[in-house]
Amino acid sequence: MYNMPMLEALTIQGFYQNQEERNVLAFLDTHFNHLFHISIQQSRSISDGNEQHDAQSLTFDFKREADQGIALVIADSEDAITFPKNYDEKASFLLSLARELTLFYHKQIAHLDYYPFQVKSYSPSGDLVYDNYGFDGSFFSFHTDKDQKLEPWIQEQLKAASNHRLTMSVPAASFDQILMQDYQGLYAKDGTFHGVLSQIVDLKPLLETYLKESGQALVGWSDTTSGASISNGDFDDF
């Protein structure tokens, strides 16, 4: 049986000083539990909202200034996410919040900004939430419009496939590469669909390693459809 890739939730320390802040942390812990497990605790210092936390820990805290409202600070970010009144009923805010939190999550689990090939993450509704702007196989790579959605047919095929995966070849700008576009559906442990990860993969070094270790070789990169040929001499006597 195929085991679906699971998102591993990050552990976050969430600090609050009043009930409104505690409610926000509880809301995040409930509705984004596929990304985070939030340890909710009261701030040690009531007089100083800018207390120092464990530098090795990921934290959710709040800016506490006059007329600031509920402003969530994620880790060491200089920016804050301001929660409007009735935030749990505002679809546009929730979409923006999901994008911010998903982007934060992916930045923590890997340094994807430095990955040489393109990596994208899409929300369950197909909205683009992350793009590292890596090489996509074309001569002129371009930045994706943030409003661009994942093609519906791709998401439909991912959900229908037993392994929730779709892979397609990409015309390469160089003969030194064999590029593939790989789409993977992302699922929590309870089977809930949480979006799609898309990435460009150069198959050539992987294939070269496999063929070297298995004692085989391809008869020319230009004729990969003919399959691998045996090069270890095992069949020389036949």
C-alpha positions as CSV (number, residue, x, y, z in Angstrom):
1,M,0.0,0.0,0.0
2,Y,1.3,3.4,-0.9
3,N,2.0,5.7,2.0
4,M,1.0,9.3,1.3
5,P,3.5,12.0,2.2
6,M,2.5,13.6,5.4
7,L,3.1,17.1,6.6
8,E,5.0,17.2,9.9
9,A,3.6,19.9,12.1
10,L,6.1,22.3,13.7
11,T,6.1,23.0,17.4
12,I,5.5,26.6,18.2
13,Q,5.5,28.5,21.5
14,G,2.6,30.9,21.6
15,F,2.6,33.7,24.2
16,Y,-0.5,35.7,25.3
17,Q,-1.3,38.3,27.8
18,N,-5.1,38.6,27.5
19,Q,-8.0,36.5,26.5
20,E,-8.2,37.9,22.9
21,E,-4.6,36.9,22.2
22,R,-5.2,33.5,23.7
23,N,-8.3,33.0,21.5
24,V,-6.2,33.8,18.4
25,L,-3.6,31.2,19.4
26,A,-6.3,28.7,20.0
27,F,-7.9,29.5,16.6
28,L,-4.5,28.9,14.9
29,D,-3.8,25.7,16.8
30,T,-7.2,24.3,15.8
31,H,-7.4,25.4,12.1
32,F,-3.8,25.1,11.2
33,N,-2.9,22.0,13.1
34,H,-1.6,20.3,10.0
35,L,1.2,22.9,10.1
36,F,1.7,23.7,13.7
37,H,1.3,22.4,17.2
38,I,1.1,25.5,19.4
39,S,2.1,25.4,23.0
40,I,-0.1,28.2,24.4
41,Q,1.3,29.9,27.5
42,Q,0.9,33.2,29.3
43,S,3.8,35.6,28.9
44,R,6.1,35.8,31.8
45,S,6.2,39.6,31.8
46,I,3.0,41.5,31.9
47,S,4.7,44.9,31.9
48,D,7.0,44.2,28.9
49,G,5.4,42.6,25.9
50,N,8.8,42.4,24.1
51,E,10.3,39.9,26.4
52,Q,13.1,37.6,25.2
53,H,12.2,34.0,24.3
54,D,14.3,31.0,23.7
55,A,16.3,31.9,20.6
56,Q,16.2,28.3,19.4
57,S,12.4,28.1,19.6
58,L,9.8,29.2,17.0
59,T,7.4,31.7,18.6
60,F,4.0,33.3,18.0
61,D,3.7,36.5,20.0
62,F,1.9,39.9,19.8
63,K,2.8,43.5,19.3
64,R,1.4,45.3,22.3
65,E,1.1,49.0,21.5
66,A,-1.7,51.5,21.9
67,D,-4.4,51.2,19.3
68,Q,-2.5,48.3,17.6
69,G,-5.3,45.8,18.0
70,I,-4.5,42.1,17.8
71,A,-1.2,42.1,15.9
72,L,0.5,38.6,15.6
73,V,4.2,38.5,15.3
74,I,5.6,35.3,13.7
75,A,9.0,34.2,14.9
76,D,11.5,37.1,14.4
77,S,9.6,38.8,11.7
78,E,9.5,42.6,11.7
79,D,6.0,42.6,10.2
80,A,2.9,41.7,12.1
81,I,-0.5,40.2,11.0
82,T,-3.3,42.3,12.2
83,F,-6.5,40.4,13.0
84,P,-9.7,42.3,12.3
85,K,-12.8,42.0,14.3
86,N,-14.7,38.8,13.5
87,Y,-11.7,37.5,11.7
88,D,-13.0,34.0,11.6
89,E,-15.8,35.1,9.3
90,K,-13.7,37.1,6.8
91,A,-12.8,34.9,3.9
92,S,-10.3,37.3,2.3
93,F,-8.4,37.7,5.6
94,L,-8.4,33.9,6.2
95,L,-7.0,33.3,2.7
96,S,-4.3,35.9,3.3
97,L,-3.5,34.3,6.7
98,A,-3.3,30.9,5.2
99,R,-0.8,32.1,2.6
100,E,1.4,33.8,5.3
101,L,1.4,30.8,7.6
102,T,2.0,28.3,4.8
103,L,4.9,30.4,3.5
104,F,6.4,30.6,7.0
105,Y,6.0,26.8,7.4
106,H,7.8,26.0,4.1
107,K,10.6,28.4,5.0
108,Q,11.2,26.5,8.3
109,I,11.2,23.0,6.9
110,A,13.7,23.7,4.1
111,H,15.7,26.5,2.6
112,L,13.6,26.3,-0.6
113,D,14.5,29.9,-1.7
114,Y,18.0,28.6,-2.5
115,Y,16.9,25.5,-4.4
116,P,18.0,25.9,-8.0
117,F,14.9,24.6,-9.6
118,Q,11.3,25.9,-9.3
119,V,9.3,24.9,-6.3
120,K,5.7,26.0,-5.8
121,S,3.1,25.3,-3.1
122,Y,-0.7,25.6,-3.6
123,S,-3.5,25.8,-1.1
124,P,-6.4,23.2,-1.2
125,S,-8.4,25.7,-3.3
126,G,-5.5,25.9,-5.9
127,D,-4.2,29.3,-4.9
128,L,-0.5,29.9,-5.1
129,V,1.0,30.4,-1.6
130,Y,4.7,30.0,-2.3
131,D,7.1,30.3,-5.3
132,N,10.9,30.2,-4.9
133,Y,11.3,31.6,-8.5
134,G,13.8,28.9,-9.4
135,F,14.6,27.7,-12.9
136,D,11.6,26.2,-14.6
137,G,13.3,24.7,-17.7
138,S,12.6,27.6,-20.1
139,F,15.1,29.9,-21.7
140,F,13.3,32.9,-20.0
141,S,12.1,31.9,-16.5
142,F,9.5,34.3,-15.2
143,H,7.9,35.2,-11.9
144,T,4.5,33.6,-11.4
145,D,1.6,36.0,-10.8
146,K,0.4,35.4,-7.2
147,D,-3.1,35.3,-8.5
148,Q,-2.4,32.4,-10.8
149,K,-4.2,29.3,-9.7
150,L,-3.3,25.6,-10.2
151,E,-5.0,24.2,-13.2
152,P,-8.2,22.4,-12.0
153,W,-7.5,19.3,-14.1
154,I,-4.1,18.8,-12.3
155,Q,-5.7,18.9,-8.9
156,E,-8.5,16.5,-10.1
157,Q,-5.9,14.0,-11.3
158,L,-3.9,14.2,-8.1
159,K,-7.0,13.5,-6.0
160,A,-8.0,10.6,-8.3
161,A,-4.6,9.0,-8.5
162,S,-3.8,6.3,-5.9
163,N,-0.5,7.8,-5.0
164,H,-1.8,11.4,-5.4
165,R,1.1,12.2,-7.8
166,L,1.4,13.5,-11.3
167,T,4.7,13.8,-13.3
168,M,5.2,15.3,-16.7
169,S,8.3,15.9,-18.9
170,V,9.5,19.4,-19.4
171,P,11.3,20.5,-22.7
172,A,14.8,21.4,-21.5
173,A,16.8,24.3,-22.6
174,S,20.0,22.1,-22.4
175,F,20.8,18.6,-23.5
176,D,22.7,18.3,-20.1
177,Q,19.3,18.0,-18.3
178,I,16.3,15.8,-18.3
179,L,13.7,17.9,-16.5
180,M,10.4,16.7,-15.0
181,Q,7.5,18.6,-13.5
182,D,6.4,16.8,-10.4
183,Y,3.1,17.5,-8.6
184,Q,2.4,15.9,-5.2
185,G,-0.8,16.1,-3.2
186,L,-0.2,17.0,0.4
187,Y,-2.3,15.1,3.1
188,A,-2.4,15.2,6.9
189,K,-2.4,12.0,8.9
190,D,-6.2,11.9,9.0
191,G,-6.3,12.0,5.1
192,T,-7.4,15.6,4.9
193,F,-6.2,17.3,1.7
194,H,-4.0,20.4,2.4
195,G,-2.7,21.4,-1.0
196,V,-0.2,20.6,-3.7
197,L,3.6,20.8,-3.9
198,S,5.0,21.3,-7.4
199,Q,8.7,21.1,-8.3
200,I,11.0,20.8,-11.2
201,V,13.4,17.9,-10.9
202,D,16.5,17.2,-13.1
203,L,16.2,13.4,-13.7
204,K,19.6,13.0,-15.4
205,P,22.0,12.9,-12.4
206,L,19.5,10.5,-10.6
207,L,19.4,8.3,-13.7
208,E,23.1,8.4,-14.2
209,T,23.7,7.3,-10.6
210,Y,21.1,4.4,-10.9
211,L,22.6,3.2,-14.1
212,K,26.2,3.3,-12.7
213,E,25.2,1.4,-9.6
214,S,23.2,-1.2,-11.6
215,G,25.9,-1.6,-14.2
216,Q,23.8,-0.4,-17.1
217,A,24.0,2.6,-19.5
218,L,21.7,4.3,-21.9
219,V,22.4,4.1,-25.6
220,G,22.7,7.8,-26.1
221,W,20.7,10.5,-24.3
222,S,18.9,11.3,-27.5
223,D,17.3,7.9,-27.6
224,T,16.0,7.3,-24.1
225,T,12.9,5.6,-25.4
226,S,14.8,2.6,-26.4
227,G,15.5,1.7,-22.8
228,A,18.7,0.8,-20.9
229,S,21.2,-1.6,-22.4
230,I,23.4,-4.0,-20.4
231,S,27.0,-2.9,-20.2
232,N,28.5,-5.1,-17.5
233,G,29.3,-8.0,-19.8
234,D,27.0,-10.5,-18.1
235,F,25.5,-11.5,-21.5
236,D,28.7,-11.5,-23.6
237,D,28.6,-15.3,-23.9
238,F,25.1,-15.4,-25.4
